[in-house]
Protein backbone atom coordinates (compact mmCIF):
# COMPACT_ATOMS: atom_id res chain seq x y z
CA UNK A 1 0.00 0.00 0.00
CA UNK A 2 2.83 2.40 0.79
CA UNK A 3 4.22 2.07 -2.74
CA UNK A 4 0.81 2.74 -4.31
CA UNK A 5 0.29 5.66 -1.93
CA UNK A 6 3.59 7.30 -2.89
CA UNK A 7 3.11 6.70 -6.61
CA UNK A 8 -0.51 7.88 -6.42
CA UNK A 9 -1.72 5.16 -8.74
CA UNK A 10 -5.07 5.27 -7.02
CA UNK A 11 -8.30 7.20 -7.43
CA UNK A 12 -8.58 11.01 -7.40
CA UNK A 13 -9.63 12.75 -4.16
CA UNK A 14 -7.65 10.16 -2.29
CA UNK A 15 -7.85 9.61 1.44
CA UNK A 16 -6.66 6.60 3.36
CA UNK A 17 -7.42 4.52 6.39
CA UNK A 18 -4.37 2.64 7.62
CA UNK A 19 -5.23 -0.04 10.18
CA UNK A 20 -2.18 -1.30 12.11
CA UNK A 21 0.34 0.05 9.60
CA UNK A 22 3.88 -1.28 9.64
CA UNK A 23 5.38 2.04 10.76
CA UNK A 24 8.68 0.42 11.74
CA UNK A 25 9.32 -0.10 8.01
CA UNK A 26 10.90 3.09 6.69
CA UNK A 27 9.00 3.10 3.37
CA UNK A 28 5.64 2.78 5.08
CA UNK A 29 6.46 5.43 7.65
CA UNK A 30 7.79 7.88 5.04
CA UNK A 31 4.74 7.34 2.79
CA UNK A 32 2.45 8.21 5.66
CA UNK A 33 4.54 11.07 7.08
CA UNK A 34 4.84 12.81 3.70
CA UNK A 35 1.23 12.28 2.66
CA UNK A 36 -0.45 15.14 0.88
CA UNK A 37 -3.80 13.38 1.22
CA UNK A 38 -5.89 12.93 4.39
CA UNK A 39 -5.33 9.71 6.24
CA UNK A 40 -6.33 7.98 9.44
CA UNK A 41 -3.80 5.80 11.26
CA UNK A 42 -5.16 3.31 13.81
CA UNK A 43 -2.72 1.20 15.80
CA UNK A 44 -2.49 -0.51 19.18
CA UNK A 45 0.28 0.40 21.59
CA UNK A 46 1.02 -3.31 22.06
CA UNK A 47 1.33 -3.93 18.30
CA UNK A 48 4.84 -5.20 17.54
CA UNK A 49 4.92 -2.61 14.74
CA UNK A 50 4.05 0.27 17.09
CA UNK A 51 6.79 2.89 17.33
CA UNK A 52 5.82 5.69 19.69
CA UNK A 53 8.11 8.34 18.25
CA UNK A 54 7.01 7.65 14.69
CA UNK A 55 3.33 7.70 15.57
CA UNK A 56 3.84 10.97 17.47
CA UNK A 57 5.67 12.53 14.53
CA UNK A 58 2.76 11.73 12.20
CA UNK A 59 0.81 14.36 14.13
CA UNK A 60 3.11 17.01 12.59
CA UNK A 61 1.27 16.48 9.30
CA UNK A 62 -2.13 18.24 9.67
CA UNK A 63 -3.68 15.83 7.15
CA UNK A 64 -3.07 12.84 9.42
CA UNK A 65 -5.39 11.72 12.19
CA UNK A 66 -4.03 9.12 14.60
CA UNK A 67 -5.79 6.78 16.98
CA UNK A 68 -3.74 4.68 19.39
CA UNK A 69 -5.71 1.94 21.14
CA UNK A 70 -4.19 1.27 24.59
CA UNK A 71 -3.36 -2.39 25.15
CA UNK A 72 -4.28 -3.47 21.61
CA UNK A 73 -2.05 -5.78 19.59
CA UNK A 74 -1.58 -5.98 15.79
CA UNK A 75 -5.06 -7.51 15.47
CA UNK A 76 -6.48 -4.64 17.56
CA UNK A 77 -7.35 -7.19 20.25
CA UNK A 78 -6.68 -6.82 23.96
CA UNK A 79 -5.25 -10.20 24.88
CA UNK A 80 -7.85 -12.78 25.74
CA UNK A 81 -10.36 -10.21 27.02
CA UNK A 82 -13.11 -10.56 24.43
CA UNK A 83 -15.26 -7.78 25.86
CA UNK A 84 -12.38 -5.28 26.07
CA UNK A 85 -11.48 -6.18 22.48
CA UNK A 86 -15.05 -5.50 21.37
CA UNK A 87 -14.95 -2.10 23.09
CA UNK A 88 -11.65 -1.34 21.36
CA UNK A 89 -13.14 -2.25 17.99
CA UNK A 90 -16.11 0.00 18.72
CA UNK A 91 -13.63 2.84 19.22
CA UNK A 92 -11.90 1.96 15.94
CA UNK A 93 -15.22 2.00 14.10
CA UNK A 94 -16.13 5.34 15.66
CA UNK A 95 -12.79 6.82 14.57
CA UNK A 96 -13.28 5.49 11.04
CA UNK A 97 -16.84 6.82 10.90
CA UNK A 98 -15.76 10.28 12.10
CA UNK A 99 -12.90 10.33 9.60
CA UNK A 100 -15.18 9.36 6.71
CA UNK A 101 -17.76 11.99 7.68
CA UNK A 102 -15.01 14.65 7.64
CA UNK A 103 -13.96 13.56 4.14
CA UNK A 104 -17.41 14.03 2.60
C-alpha positions, 0 to 999 in steps of 0.5 A, spaced: 500 500 500 505 504 501 508 504 494 501 505 491 500 511 496 507 514 494 506 513 486 498 515 487 496 510 482 489 510 485 483 514 485 482 522 485 480 525 491 484 520 495 484 519 502 486 513 506 485 509 512 491 505 515 489 499 520 495 497 524 500 500 519 507 497 519 510 504 521 517 500 523 518 499 516 521 506 513 518 506 506 511 505 510 512 510 515 515 515 510 509 514 505 504 516 511 509 522 514 509 525 507 502 524 505 499 530 501 492 526 502 488 525 508 489 519 512 487 515 518 492 511 522 489 506 527 494 502 531 495 498 538 500 500 543 502 493 544 502 492 536 509 489 535 509 494 529 508 500 534 513 505 534 511 511 539 516 516 536 514 515 529 506 515 531 507 521 534 511 525 529 505 523 524 501 528 528 506 534 525 502 532 518 495 536 519 492 531 514 493 525 518 489 523 524 491 518 529 488 513 533 492 509 538 488 503 542 491 502 549 493 495 550 491 493 543 495 488 539 496 488 531 489 484 530 487 490 535 485 485 540 486 486 547 489 479 549 484 474 551 479 479 554 473 478 548 469 484 551 475 489 552 477 487 544 469 488 542 470 495 546 476 497 542 473 495 535 467 499 537 472 505 538 476 503 531 469 503 528 467 510 531 474 513 529 473 510 522 466 513 521 468 520 524 474 520 519 469 518 513 464 523 515 469 529 515 472 527 508 465 528 505 
